[in-house]
């Protein structure tokens, strides 16, 4: 059976433009150098958190263009270096500060017949300082030309802090209830060709030949693979570290049976525990973790990262911030009608980059190009994984998102005027202009 190979990467950008050359040089470091996988993946998916400052993220449009363009350049450089392949940017979308990008290898573009997007915010007042953005696409396999293999990708950023465990679980519930696909999809084409912005992705000149009537609006579509990646923010303790806890932080270069090896701290991971107990990410799976915590590295570690990467070294001394437990915040989960069909090829952390206190995480995975048909009511042999729908769609999802979007624009405008040099300049120019007009009017009245 034909397989589709994906490379999914999640990165907390810390509201900073990335160094394209540094990131591109290590973009595929999650792959084994001896056996880098089956070749150039058909799809590359990026989940980006804190992609830009809040003013630019909330206003969107051209304000985010430089931040998205940096990743377009990164993917172009990284893929050309490793495989000399060309990729097309299909999806460039965001909910507030959380971005999602999907790239398709140029030679398989004609196999993607439709793309649908969805958005939900669950930050302050349901705005997008925390939230999720999703894209669902239909891929036509040669063995099933009349059907599409549907793939759903979600980028998410959940509530921070050790003690916010219950809020993170509620954020997951918000994703299931309010990340709804509207079926306003069309045949995709390159964003570069269409000239679209990130909120008008993939407009084409004609409707898809694959009608939306049979497609689910739910996150858990029974005929779609699901991949969720992001800064999920689950920690290794329910409380912040206190003085003396630093002795329990993972240390580099120790054997696995040493209490300071990271595998011992991984046993305290909140996400694994909550998933086992059925309180979040119902039915999803994760490849085995065999890499150190991805958060929180100190500013000293970030400074050392630039010099280390420029010298060709990917490992630096683990210097942790002492006020946060080292944790696996950055994760990639997956779900399908039969999860055994999803074959992880690699799951690893990239090096620490100087712009962030998180290490990016990437998953290389292979899925069979076999449509996952929705089960019938009489089909008693359907795997239980297919039947997982933990929460119903919130009927007010659209109204709630529209209301939050209006708040985002207002907050974005205020943040732009008060927190950016462009906004400060605009305020200054406006103030000078008003004062000038007042003096002119005073002179006229005096005469």
C-alpha positions, 0 to 999 in steps of 0.5 A: 500500500502507498504511504504518505510521509509527514514531518511535523515540527512544533516550536515556541518562537518566543515572539521573536524572528528566527535566524533562518540560516541557523534554523534551516541548518538544523531543521531536520535534526530529528531524523537519524543521520544514518537513516534519515527516513524514506526520503523527502516527506510529502507534507511538512507541517509547522506548529508555531506558538508565540509566533510574534508580539501580541500586537502583530499577532492580534492584528494579523495580516501583513503584520505577521508576514515577516514572521511567516516568511522566515519559516517559508525561507527556512523550509525552502533552504532546509529541503533544498539542502537535504533533498533538493526538493521544492515545496509549496506553502499551502496553509499559512494561518493563525489564531492570535499568537499560534500559527499553523503552516503546511507545505506540500512537495511540489510534485504531489500538489495536484493530489490535494483537492481541498483544504478546510481551516478552523480556529479557537481561542481560549486565552483571556476572554477567549482571545488568542494569546492561547488557542489553536488553529486547525487545517484539514485537507483531502489527499487523493491516493492512486489506489482510491481515486474516488475518495480522499485520505483526510488529514487534520493538523492542529497547532495549539498553545495551552495554559502555562504554569505548573499549577494550571493543570486543570486549565490545560485540560479545559483548554483541550475541551475547548479545542474539541468543542469549538475548533469546528471546520466550516466546510468552506474549503476550496481547491488549494494552490500556492499562497505565493501564486494566489497572493492570499494572506494567512486568513484567506488560504488556498482560494482557487477559481473553482470548487472542489470536486469532492463535496463537503456534505460527507465530511465531519465538522468535528475535530474527531472526524471518523475518516481523518487522521489527526495530528496535534502539535504544540506547546501543550505546557504540561509539566513534571510537577503540580507546584513550582520548584522551591529552594533545593529542588534543583538537585533533582533537575536532570543532568547531562551525561549520566547513565540511565540508572542515575536518579539525575537521568531525565527518564526519572523525571519523565515519570512525573509528566502530567500529560502522560498521567492525565491521558492514562486517566482519561482526563485529556487528549482522549484516544490520542497517542504519542511516540516514545520520548527519548530526549531531555526536557524541552523547557525551560532553558536559562538565558545563559543556555540561550546565549551559549546556543548561538555560539554552539550552533555556529561551531557546528555543535548541537549539544550544550550544557543543560542550564535550567531556569531554577523557577520552573521544573524542566518539562516536556512542554512541546509535544506531538500527538496523533489519532486515527481510526486504527492508531496502529496504522500510524507509523512513527519513524522518528520523534526527537527534539531539535537543538536549543536555538538562541531565540527561545527557552524551548527546544523544538520537537519534530515527528516523522511519521508514515500513514497508509493512503487508505481512506478511513471510512466512517463506521456504520451503525451496524459495524460492531467490529469498529476499533474503539479508537474510532468512536472517541468523541469526548465532547459535543460541538458547542452550538455557540462556537461561531458567535464566541469566536467572532466576539473574541476576534473583535476583542483581539483587534481592539487589544492588538490596536492598543498594544500596537500603539503602546508597545511598538515603535511604529505605534509610538511614532504614530501616536507622537505624530498624531499628538504633534499634529493635534497640537499644531492644529490647536495652535493654528486655530488659536491664532485664527480665533485671536485674529 
